[in-house]
Structures are given as C-alpha cells and as structure tokens.
Amino acid sequence: MRSTRITDRIEDKVRGWRGLGDVPDDWGRSVVTIGVFDGVHRGHRRMAERAVALARELGVPSVAVTFDPHPDEVIRPGSRPPRLTSPRRRIELLTELGVDEVCVLPFTVDFSQLTPEEFVRGVLVDRLHAAGVVVGENFRFGYKAAGDFETLRTLGEEHDFVTEAVSLAGDADVISSSLIRDLVAAGDVAGAAAALGRPHRVEGVVVRGYQRGRVLGFPTANVEPPEQTAIPADGVYAGWLECVTVGNRPAPYGGCRWPAAISVGTNPTFEGVPRTVEAYALDHDDLDLYGVHVAVDFAAYLRGNLRFESIDALVAQIRRDVDDARGIAGG
C-alpha cells in the first residue's frame, strides 16, 4: 500500500457534494449536467453554460455531476488515465462558470453496473429531481455504455425532464480530455491551452528538493503533485507560479501569481535526480513556500533538457531561459 502524500490528504478535503448522500433532503428540482469534466475544457464549458442558462429559464438551480475516480480506472483496471484536474479544481472551475452545486459521485464497480434506467431513476429523478439534463452529444451511460442521448431523451419524457445535447466541437475538431492529455504528454502546452481555454495547470505542495537552484541563484519551488497528474513532457517552459487557497487554509503572499521559468524532468546535469516539476518565480529569491499548495500554469515550451559540461554553462542557459520566459509570461 502506497504511503499517503501531503497532496493526497489535501485532495481528501473536496468541497461540494461527495455522493448522493450529501444532497439535502429538501433539495427541489434542478437542471443537471453530467460528465467526467476532466480538464473542464472548452466543450465542457459549453455544457455548463447551457445548463446554467436552462436552469435560469426554468427558475431552478443547476448541478454538475462528475465522477471520482475516473470511470476508466474501474471499467478498465490498469488504464488509469493521467488526470488534468483534481475533483477540487473541477469544482472550482465549474462554479466559476455559474453552476450552483457540484456533486462528485464515487465511481465504483457497483455504480458502473447500473442500467441506464437505474442511473436515471436513482441519480437524476430520486435525488436531484431533474427538470432538465444537459450532456455532450457523445454522452454514453449505464452498464457497458448501453445508454446514449436518445435513451436519455426517452427516459426524460417518461420522468418529466427535458434533455439537451451540446456539441463538444471546437473550431475544427471535437475537443476531448484524451486529446488534451496527448498534447500535454507531448509538451504542446500551447495546444493544450487552446483546447482548455486556459493554461494547463499542475498543482501540489512545495517540498524540499536538492536546493541546487538556490545555490545557483535561481531558487525553485519543487512541486509534489498528486499521483496520476498529467505532467508535460520533460523540458523547460514559460508560465506562472501561484499560491492557492485550499479549504480553510489561506494562500500566503496574498495568493500572488508570478511569471515563472519551469523545469520538468530529471536534470541531466546532475545524475540520480528523480523526475520533478520545479518553478522559479522570476526575480524572487526570498520566497518561503515550503508546505504551501501552489499551482504551476504552463504557457509555452522553451526547450528540451540538456546536459551541461560545467555549472557556468548551466547558469548561462538558465539566464537565457529566464529572459525567454519573461518575454512570454511577463515580469
């Protein structure tokens, strides 16, 4: 059994409804939008915004239903796709889009075996009292994905709720979480940002590393993300470092957001270093971030990782990286 990491403990403190048991007993009718919502990308945004608009038309609140863990982890054990957003981050992003409540349903083996009819009755009708349901046009649900939008529409007529399907297509292709994971894995963080509608983010707690950056004059925040986080390919990036408020813990430095040069990888100049995500807040060498929950937002890929023959050559390249990051992220 793996040890519990700091970030895992933080992720246990998820706001929103954790399962149907958290839905208030006096909860009335609502408009529900359903999806994994990993990444809360531009297609997901259209779903959420349409659910909010329909809820206003009907005079009821809106609810987004998401799942944790990812259904693939249960349906196809061992697949476990890298996660673009934690449940906490999904809740933040969905509520920023105007959704009134977010329900994080634990996705278990038993839950995966519900028929489409059982899912609709148990989740949408009996607990959330759906007046309307908004899904993506490729929505599948129920045991072995037996249900599709037409199934949902028919069941909606039976249970007195309206149904709508929203296109997840962008300017050219359908936007999907799988596509974004591939872009991130390839280091194409600019392409991922275009599909997400914002930079790809890696969150975690700052832990003590080898402190080589401090010795070199560029102290970095060594970020420990939760397991299975989607981390960009090894290389150097431009982006931002931000202190994040989690639960009742206020963010230090007033939640400041600094332009940053970011390194992902094993640092080939120093052998035996595990893969890390490190961010240097430009022009800041006095920050004390140990134990702080931070976010690293990736704006652009700068270069691949290189092995340098001397410390002086490494420092000279870091200075160039900082200049390049400044030109992209500001500062």
C-alpha positions in Angstrom: 0.0 0.0 0.0 1.5 3.4 -1.0 2.2 6.0 1.6 -0.1 9.0 2.0 1.4 12.1 0.4 0.7 15.7 1.5 -1.3 16.5 -1.6 -3.4 13.3 -1.3 -4.5 14.5 2.2 -5.4 17.9 0.8 -7.4 16.3 -2.1 -9.4 14.4 0.5 -11.0 17.7 1.6 -13.1 18.2 -1.5 -15.8 20.8 -1.4 -19.2 20.2 -3.0 -21.4 17.1 -2.5 -19.4 13.9 -2.1 -22.0 11.4 -3.3 -25.8 11.4 -3.4 -26.0 11.2 0.4 -24.8 14.8 0.7 -27.7 16.1 -1.4 -30.0 17.9 1.0 -33.3 16.1 1.8 -35.3 19.2 0.9 -33.5 19.6 -2.5 -36.0 20.7 -5.1 -36.0 20.4 -8.9 -32.8 21.3 -10.8 -31.1 21.2 -14.1 -28.3 18.7 -14.2 -25.2 18.4 -16.5 -23.3 15.2 -16.4 -19.7 14.3 -17.3 -16.3 13.4 -16.0 -15.3 17.0 -16.8 -11.6 16.3 -16.5 -9.9 19.5 -17.5 -13.2 21.4 -17.7 -12.2 22.2 -21.3 -14.0 24.5 -23.8 -16.5 21.8 -24.7 -17.3 21.2 -21.1 -17.7 25.0 -20.7 -20.4 25.0 -23.3 -22.2 22.2 -21.4 -22.0 24.0 -18.1 -23.1 27.4 -19.6 -26.1 25.8 -21.3 -27.1 24.1 -18.1 -26.9 27.4 -16.2 -28.9 29.1 -18.9 -31.6 26.4 -18.9 -31.8 26.5 -15.1 -32.5 30.2 -15.2 -35.2 29.7 -17.9 -36.8 27.1 -15.6 -36.3 29.0 -12.4 -34.3 26.3 -10.7 -30.7 25.8 -9.6 -28.1 24.0 -11.7 -26.0 20.9 -10.7 -22.9 19.4 -12.3 -22.4 15.7 -11.7 -18.8 14.5 -12.1 -17.1 11.3 -11.0 -14.1 10.2 -9.0 -12.1 8.2 -9.7 -12.1 8.3 -13.5 -14.6 5.7 -14.8 -11.8 4.1 -16.9 -10.0 3.2 -13.7 -12.9 1.0 -12.7 -14.1 -0.2 -16.1 -10.7 -0.9 -17.5 -8.4 -1.6 -14.4 -4.8 -0.5 -15.1 -5.7 2.1 -17.7 -5.9 5.0 -15.1 -5.5 8.0 -17.5 -3.4 10.9 -16.2 -5.7 13.5 -14.5 -5.9 17.0 -15.9 -7.8 18.4 -12.9 -8.4 17.2 -9.4 -12.0 17.0 -8.1 -11.4 20.2 -6.1 -10.2 22.0 -9.2 -13.1 20.8 -11.2 -15.5 22.1 -8.6 -13.7 25.5 -8.7 -13.9 25.7 -12.4 -17.5 24.6 -12.7 -18.7 27.0 -10.1 -16.8 29.8 -11.8 -18.9 29.1 -14.8 -22.1 29.7 -12.8 -23.0 26.2 -11.7 -24.8 26.3 -8.4 -23.7 22.9 -7.0 -21.3 20.2 -8.0 -21.9 16.5 -7.0 -18.8 14.3 -7.1 -20.1 10.7 -7.4 -17.7 7.9 -6.2 -17.4 5.7 -9.3 -17.4 2.1 -8.0 -17.8 -1.3 -9.6 -21.4 -1.4 -8.3 -22.1 2.0 -9.7 -20.7 1.0 -13.1 -23.2 -1.8 -13.3 -26.3 0.3 -13.1 -28.5 0.1 -16.1 -29.4 3.4 -17.9 -32.9 3.2 -16.3 -31.4 2.7 -12.8 -29.0 5.6 -13.3 -31.7 7.9 -14.4 -34.1 7.0 -11.6 -31.5 6.7 -8.8 -29.4 9.8 -9.6 -31.5 12.2 -11.7 -35.0 11.6 -10.6 -35.0 10.4 -6.9 -32.1 12.5 -5.6 -31.5 15.5 -7.9 -35.2 15.9 -9.1 -34.1 16.8 -12.6 -36.2 19.3 -14.5 -33.7 19.3 -17.3 -30.5 17.4 -18.2 -27.7 18.7 -20.4 -25.0 16.4 -21.8 -22.4 16.2 -24.5 -23.6 14.9 -27.9 -21.4 11.8 -27.5 -22.8 11.0 -24.0 -23.0 7.3 -23.0 -24.1 6.0 -19.7 -25.2 2.8 -17.9 -23.7 -0.6 -17.8 -21.4 -1.2 -20.8 -22.3 2.3 -22.0 -25.7 0.9 -23.2 -27.4 4.3 -23.0 -26.9 7.3 -25.3 -28.7 10.6 -25.8 -31.7 9.0 -27.4 -32.0 6.7 -24.4 -31.8 9.7 -22.1 -34.4 11.7 -24.1 -36.8 8.8 -23.9 -36.3 8.4 -20.2 -36.7 12.1 -19.8 -40.1 12.0 -21.4 -41.1 9.2 -19.0 -39.8 11.1 -15.9 -40.8 14.6 -16.9 -37.5 16.3 -17.6 -36.2 17.9 -20.8 -32.9 16.9 -22.4 -30.4 18.7 -24.5 -27.2 17.6 -26.2 -24.3 20.1 -26.6 -21.6 19.9 -29.3 -18.1 19.5 -28.0 -16.5 20.5 -31.3 -14.1 23.4 -31.4 -13.1 25.4 -34.4 -12.2 22.2 -36.3 -12.2 19.0 -34.3 -14.1 17.7 -31.3 -12.4 18.7 -28.1 -11.7 15.9 -25.7 -9.9 15.3 -22.4 -8.0 12.5 -24.2 -6.7 14.9 -26.9 -5.6 17.3 -24.2 -3.7 14.6 -22.3 -1.9 13.7 -25.5 -0.9 17.4 -26.1 0.3 17.7 -22.5 2.3 14.5 -22.7 4.0 15.7 -25.9 4.9 19.1 -24.3 2.5 21.0 -26.5 1.2 23.1 -23.7 0.1 25.9 -26.1 -2.1 23.5 -27.9 -3.5 22.2 -24.6 -4.2 25.7 -23.5 -6.1 26.4 -26.8 -8.4 23.4 -26.2 -8.8 24.1 -22.4 -9.4 27.8 -22.8 -6.7 28.5 -20.2 -3.2 27.2 -19.4 -2.7 23.6 -18.3 -2.2 23.6 -14.5 -0.2 21.2 -12.3 -0.9 21.7 -8.5 0.9 20.3 -5.5 2.6 21.1 -2.3 6.1 22.6 -2.3 8.6 20.1 -0.8 12.3 20.3 -0.1 14.5 19.3 -3.0 18.2 19.3 -3.6 18.2 23.2 -3.3 20.7 23.4 -6.2 18.6 26.2 -7.8 19.1 28.3 -4.6 22.9 27.8 -4.8 22.9 28.8 -8.5 20.9 32.0 -7.8 17.6 30.7 -9.1 15.6 29.2 -6.2 12.8 27.0 -7.4 9.6 25.7 -5.8 9.8 21.9 -6.0 6.2 20.9 -6.5 4.9 17.4 -5.5 1.7 16.8 -7.5 -0.8 14.1 -6.6 -0.2 10.7 -8.3 -1.5 10.4 -11.8 -1.4 14.1 -12.5 -0.9 14.9 -16.2 2.6 16.4 -16.3 4.1 17.9 -19.5 7.0 16.2 -21.3 10.5 16.8 -19.9 11.7 20.2 -20.8 11.8 23.9 -19.9 8.7 26.0 -20.1 7.4 29.5 -19.5 4.4 30.0 -17.3 3.3 31.2 -13.9 3.6 30.1 -10.3 0.6 30.9 -8.0 -0.1 30.3 -4.3 -3.5 28.6 -4.0 -6.1 28.7 -1.3 -7.2 25.2 -0.3 -10.1 24.6 2.1 -9.8 27.0 5.1 -6.1 27.5 4.5 -5.5 31.0 3.1 -2.8 31.3 0.4 0.4 33.0 1.6 1.7 36.2 -0.2 -1.9 37.2 -0.8 -2.3 34.4 -3.4 0.3 36.1 -5.6 0.9 34.9 -9.2 4.3 35.3 -10.6 5.8 34.8 -14.1 8.0 31.7 -13.9 10.5 29.6 -15.7 9.6 25.9 -15.2 11.7 22.8 -15.4 10.2 19.3 -15.8 12.5 16.3 -15.8 15.5 14.7 -14.1 18.0 17.5 -14.6 20.6 15.6 -16.7 23.5 17.8 -15.5 23.1 16.2 -12.0 22.8 12.4 -12.1 20.4 10.4 -10.0 17.7 13.0 -9.7 14.1 11.8 -9.8 11.7 13.5 -12.2 10.5 16.8 -10.7 8.4 19.9 -11.5 10.3 23.0 -10.4 9.2 26.6 -10.9 11.4 29.7 -10.5 9.3 32.8 -9.8 11.2 35.4 -11.9 13.2 37.9 -9.8 12.1 36.4 -6.5 14.8 34.8 -4.4 13.2 35.5 -1.0 10.1 33.3 -1.1 9.4 30.7 1.6 7.0 28.3 0.0 7.7 25.0 1.8 4.5 23.2 2.7 2.5 25.7 0.6 -0.1 24.5 -2.0 0.8 26.0 -5.3 -0.3 25.9 -8.9 2.1 25.9 -11.9 0.4 27.1 -15.1 2.2 26.2 -18.4 2.2 28.8 -21.2 4.8 27.7 -23.7 7.6 25.1 -24.3 11.0 26.7 -24.5 13.5 23.9 -25.0 14.3 20.3 -24.2 16.5 19.2 -21.3 20.2 19.4 -21.9 23.4 18.1 -20.1 25.9 20.8 -19.5 29.6 20.3 -19.1 30.0 23.0 -16.5 28.0 24.9 -13.9 28.8 28.1 -15.6 27.3 26.9 -18.9 24.2 25.8 -17.0 23.8 29.1 -15.3 24.2 31.0 -18.6 21.5 28.8 -20.1 19.2 29.4 -17.2 19.6 33.2 -17.6 18.5 32.8 -21.3 15.6 30.7 -20.2 14.5 33.3 -17.7 14.7 36.0 -20.4 12.6 33.8 -22.7 10.1 33.1 -20.0 9.9 36.8 -19.2 9.1 37.6 -22.8 6.2 35.2 -22.8 4.8 35.4 -19.3 5.8 38.9 -18.4 7.6 40.2 -15.3 
